[in-house]
Amino acid sequence: MKQLSIEPKFVELIPTQLDDGILYISQKYQTAIHKCCCGCGQEVVTPLSSAQWRVQVAKGKVSLLPSIGNWNSACKSHYWIKQNRIDWSYAFSDHEIRQVKARDRRDLQEMTQYENLQKDLIKTHSNNRENKTLSKTLSILQRFWNWLVS
């Protein structure tokens, strides 16, 4: 039976047994999970990141963006979770599903490249700082050595 609403539950760890009508959200592990709202019982895992899904909380109500498309499930359900409501959408064609999957892969790849670039910049900046400190230390040691020798 199709659901028309879902209740958010903030957890640290996702329970092994999921209840119908509950959206479990683990901010620590950046994941949200629920049973498909069509009633098929399929678990729907939504990784939370800038390239995948994000949770918005307003006045105790939760939205999960973008939509949920169960393209790999038999039901192929497609719906939005907006302010604890389930807004059902039309079923995507196979062509539309392929387009969405390709866009999702591209977005995830771009996010990964961006995060790796940030890590490299932080590492380079840290190394430059260490090199400057090392240069200062060597400079002090060199001056001390010159003083001792003279």
Secondary structure, DSSP 8 states (H G I E B T S, - for coil): ---SB-EEEE-SS--SS--TTEEEEETTTTEEEEE-TTSS--EEEEEBSTTSBEEEEETTEEEEEEEEE-TTSSS--EEEEETTEEEE-----HHHHHHHHHHHHHHHHHHHHHHHHHHHHHHHHHHHHHHHHHHHHHHHHHHHHHHHH-
